Amino acid sequence: MENAPSPYQLSFRLKLLVVGVLYFAEGVPYGFVVTTLSFYLRGQGVPLEQIGILSLLGLAWSFKILWSPLADRYGSRAAWLVPSQVIIVLCLAIFSLRTGQPIGWVFFVLVGLMCLASATQDLAVDAYTIDLLEPKELGLANGVRNGAYRVGALSAGSGLLIISDWVGWQPAFVALGVVMTALVVTVLVFRPFHLPRPGEAGRHPAGEKGLAMIKEAFKILKRHPYFPAIIIFALTFKAGDALMASMVSPFWKDQGFSGSEFGVVSGILGAGATILGGVLGGWATSRWGIGRGLWTMGLLQAVSNLGYWAAALPGMTRYAVFTISLPFLSHPVAVYPIYLASQGESISSGMGSAAFMAYLMALCDKRFSAMHYAFFAMLFSFGARIFGYLGGWGAAYFGYANFFFLSFLAALPAFALLPWILPVINRIEGRE
């Protein structure tokens, strides 16, 4: 390992490949737990109350900051990454052996173990990505990251559900285990996945252990100018997006659209639009800089909420904006405002996420990248959950049209913080 090349000796294309593989692996267990297992459990006759336990077990992704200091203090990134992936593979293997058996506490223990392993994999992947990339590379890399993560989550979610209809649950679980095994082998065999941390990263002052290391990590983080503004910005940048997203599915249902319409437009086509948006947003952020990417992509992200506002206006539910002819269909397909709103929101969300994630990664010190990024991830995850919860109250009280317009307004306060946010990120990028 001592003779391994520095991360900065890798070509940018190779770095993007490494990031893509790692974030595909990161998306697999998330899509499996969140999408596939809930569907599987309901098919096994498990009560909805017990299925809700999956959400509680998924809190491991939110609380990974609790063991992030260990990932920064001990071992290489690969030393945390590979064992966590192996545990995920073993859990998938046991799931495949237990298909068709009664669902008991052992099943949920396995899910909890997989969530812990997945959260630990996330820590290692996020930290390694920060170690690997320079600030000027974060924009496009985060576009690739978002796309790869979404593909991994869809493959282990909707993709696995389709496969299970063809071959059954046990072969489907085995197939996913084979995919994860291939990812483990890839990380083990290819040196770009286990490079040493660059420069002084990974070397801590003598005697700096435990709480002292944690205090040092956050002391460094607080050295950023306007640190309170940074925290508020991390909590609120996705406020409008999270507020609206929580009510998108109910809106489709209440407007009389079928599950198939929602699945195709918002699920399949929406995923493609999000991936495209992530790549475009990453490219623009790399070209323009993170600061300009934040406000331009953030503004597009906010304005896209108005698409759902327009779709919720009276008379717009089944108003055909235009029609398109598709192969194998005898009749043209009408395109409704809600279809356009869905694609606009998906692509702009992908663009905004690429710039936002690049911003958060740029704030992290490579010596404490696991802790720092886990801290910021906790902030924006917490903010998204709170605003998502408020969405239900807002839609019920104001009605869909007014609520979607308010979700646009909710995205604007974060922009008031830009006079403090932009100088910090411009200094990091050397643009001052």
N, C-alpha and C positions, 0 to 999 in steps of 0.2 A: 504493500500500500504506500510506503514511503516514496517509491519510485514512480507512482502514478502522476500523470501530467496535471498541471494546474487547470482548474475549470476555464480560465481565460485563454488557454491554448486550444480549446475546442472551437470548431467553426460554429457560427450562429445557427446554421441549418442543423448541425448535429445536436446542438442544445435544444432546438425546437422539437426534434425527434424524441429526445430524452423526456422533455416536458410532456409531450403528447402521450407517450407510453405510460408515464407515471400517473397522469391525471385520468387516463382511461381506467387504470387499475383502481384509482381512488373512487371513481364513479360506480364501479361494479357492485360492491357490497351495499352502497347506499340505495341504488335502484332495486337491488334484490330485497332488502329489508322493507323499504317504504312502499314499493309497488307490488312485487311478486308475493311476498309472504302474507300480506293482508288479503289478497285475492285467494291465495291457497287456503288460508285458515277459514275464510268464509265458506269455501267449497267443502271443507271438512266439517261444516256445521258448528264451528266455534262461535259463541255469542259475541255480539259487537263489543260488549263491555270488556271481554278478554282480548279482543283484537286491539283495543285501545292501549293495551300494555305495550305494544310495539312502540308507540309514541314515547312512553316513559323510558323505555330502554334506549331509544334514540337520543336521550339527553346526553349520552356519552359524547356525541359530537359537539355539544355546547360546552361541556365541562372539561374538555381535554386540556384546557389551560392548567388544570390542577396537577397534571403530571408532565407538563411541558418542560419545567426546569430539569427534570431527569434526562430528557432527550437532549438538552443543551449541555448538560454536565458530563454525561457518561456515554462513551461509545461513538462510533461514526453514525452517519445517517442510515447507511445500509444495515448497520447492526440493529437498528430499530425497525427498519422497513421490512427486511426479509422475514424475521420471525412473525411479525404481525400478518404478513401475507400467508405464511404457512398455516397460521391458526385459522385464517379465513378458509383456506383450502380444506383443512380438516373438518371444520364446521359444515361445509358444503357436502363433504363425503358422508358425514353422519346424518345430515338431513336426507340424503339420497337413500340411505339404508333404512330410515325410519318412515319413508313415505307410506301412507295408508294406515299407519299405526295411530292409536289414540293420542290426542294432543294433551300433554301434561306439563308438569313443572320442568321436566328435563328439556323439553323443546324450548321453553322460554329462557332457560339458563343458557342454552346454546346460542339463542339469538342475542342475549346480553353479552356473551363472550365475543360473538362476531362484531357487535357494535363497538366494544372496547378495542378490539383488534383493528377495526376499520378506523376509529378515531386516532389510534396510535399511528397507523399508516398515514393518515392525513397529516399528522404532525411532522413525520419524517419527510413526506413528499413536499409539503409547503416550505419547510426549512431548507431542504436540499435545493429547491428551485430558487429560493432567495440567495443561497450560497453560490449557485451556478451562474446567475445572470447579473449583468451590469444594469444600472438604472436605465440607460438608453435602449436596452433590449426588452424591458418589462412590458411595453405596450403590446407588441406583436406576440410575444410569448404568452401573455395572458389571454389574447384572442384564441391562440391554439389551445391553451389550457381549458378555457370554457367550453370550446367545441369538443375536445377529447373527453372531458368529464361528462358532458351531456350524452355523447355517444355511448360511453361506458354505462351510465345509468339507464339509458333507454335499452341497451342490449340486455342488461340483467333484469329489466323491468318489463316493458311492453314486448320486447323481443323474446324473452324467455316465456312469457305467457302464450305467445303465438306458437312457439316450439312445443310447449306442453300440450297444446291442443292436437298437435300432429303425432307426437311420440309418447306422451304421458309425462307425469311429474318426475319419476325416477331418472329416466334418461336425460330429461332437461336439466335436473340438478347436477347430474354427472357431467354433462356438457359444459356447464358453467364452471365446475371444478377444474375441468381440463384447461379452460381458458385462463383461470387464475394460476394454475400450475405453470402454464407456458410463460406467464408474466413473471413468476418467481424465478424460473430458469433464465429468463432474459436479464433480469436484474443481477443474478449471480454471475452470469457468464461474461457480460459485456462491461468493460472497465468504465465507460462514461457514467454508469449508474452508481459507482462507488468511489468517486474521486474524493481526495481529502479536502477538508474545508480550506478555503484560500486565505493567504496572509496570516493575520493574527487570529482569525476566527477559530474558535475551539480552544484557545489558550486563555486561561483566566488567571488573575492575580493569585499569588501563592496564598494558601490558606482560605481562599474564597470558596466556601461550601454552603450548602443548605440555604438558610434564610439570607445569609450574607450575599450569596450569588443572586438570589431573587431581588434583593434590595438594589444591588448594583445594576441589574438588568433594567429595572424600572427607573432608576436614577438616570441612566443613559437615555431612556425613552423620554423622560420629562425634560431633557435638555433641549428638545425641539422647541423653538419659539412658539408661543401661543398654544401650548399643549392643551389647555381646556377647550379651545376652539377646535382642535384636531379631534378630540373625543366627541364633541357634539356633532361635528361633521360626519364622523363615522357612524353615529347613531341615526342621523337624519337624511343622509344622501339618498337612501333607498326608501324613504318614508312614503312618498306617493306611490311608488311601484308596489310596495308591500301592502299598502292600504287597499289598492285596487285589486291586486292579485287574489286576495282572500275571497273576493266576491265574484270573480269571473265565472267559476263553475255554476254557482247558484243562478247567476244572471242568465246564462245559456239555458239552464233548465226551466226557469220561470218564463222565458221568452218562447218556450215551446219547441226548442230544438232537441233532436234525438241524441242519444249517447253516441251513435255512430258519427253524426255530424260534428259533434264536439270532439270526438276522438281523432277524426281525420284532420279537421281544420286546426284545432288548438293543440292536439297532441303531436301528430306526425308532421304536418306542415309547419306548425309552430316551432317544433324542435329544430327543423331545418332552418327556419328563419332566425332562431336564436343562435345557432352555430354560425350562420352567415354574418349575423350582426357582431358576434364575438370576433370573427376574423377581420371584418371591416373596421371595427372599433380598435382592435389591436394594431392594425396597420396604420390607422390615422394617428393613434397615440404615439407610436414610434416615430412617425414622420413629423408631427407637430409638437411633441413633448407632452408629458403627463398633465401639466397644468392646463394647457389649452384643450387637451382631450377631455379633462374632467368637466369643464363648463360647457363645451359644445355638445358632447355626448349626453351629459346630464340634462341639458335643455331639451334635446330630442327625446330623451326618456320621459321627461315631464309632459311635453306636448303630446306624446302618443296616447296619454290617458284621455285626451279629448276625443279620440276615436271611439272609445266606448261611451263617452257622454253623447256623441252624435247618434250612436247605434241605439241608445236608450230613449231617444226623443220619440214622441208619439208618431205613429205611422211608419217608423223606420224598421220594424222587426222583419218583415218580409218584403221590403222594398228592394227590387232587383236593380242594383246599380248598373250591372251589365251581365251578359251571359257569355259562357265559353263552351266550345265543343271539345269533348275529350274522346280519345280512342276507345272503342268497345262500348260506348254509350250511344244509344239511339237518339236521345234528346239532349239539347244544350243544358248546361248546369248554370243556375242562377247564382250570382255572387251578391250576397247581402252585406249591408254595412258592418254587421258583427264579424263577418269573415275578414274584411279589410282591417277592422280594429284589432283583431287577434294577431294578424301578421305584422301590423305596424308596431304593436306593443312588444311582440316577441323579438323583432329585429332590433328595436331601439333599446330594449332591456339588455340584449347581448352586447350592444355597443357600449352602453353605460357601465356594465359590469366589467368589461375589459379595461376601461380607463380607471375605474374605482379600485379594482384589485391591483393594478399596477401601482397606483398611488399608495395603497396600504403596504405593499411589499417594499416600496422605496423607503418607507419610514423605518423599516426594520434594520437593526444592527446585525451584521452577519455572525457576531459572537453569540448572540442571543436570539437567533432568527426563529427558533421554535416557540419560545416564550412570547416574543414580540408579536408574531403573526397570530398566535392563538389568542392573545389579548384583543387584537383588533377584530379577529373573527368572532369572538364572543360579543363584542360591542355591536357589530352590524347584525349578527344573528338575533341578539336580544331586541334590538330596535325593530327588526322585521317582524318578530313574533308579537311584540306589543302593538305595532300598527296594524298587523293582520287581525289581531283580536278586536281592535277598535273598528275594523271594517264592518263587522257584522252589525254592531250597534248603529254605525253611520248609515248603512244601506237601509236598515229597518226604519230608521227615524226620518231620513230625508228622501227616500225613494232612490231608485237606481240612477236616474239622470243627474239629479242634484249631487248625489254621492260621488259619481265619477268626476264631476266638475270640481268638487271639493278635494278629490284625490290629486288632481292637477295642482291646485293651490297648495296642498300639503307638501309638494315637492319643492316649492320655491324658497322656503326659509333657509335651506342649506346654502343657497347661492349668496345669501347675505354674509356668509362666513368666508367667502372667497378672498376678500382683501387680506385676511390673515393666513388662509390656506395656501394661496398661490406663491407668496414669497418663500415659504418653507420648502415647497416641492421644487421651485426654480433653483434654490440654493443647492439642494441635493443633486439636481441634474446639471449643475454648473452653468445655468442659464442667466445668472445674475450679472 
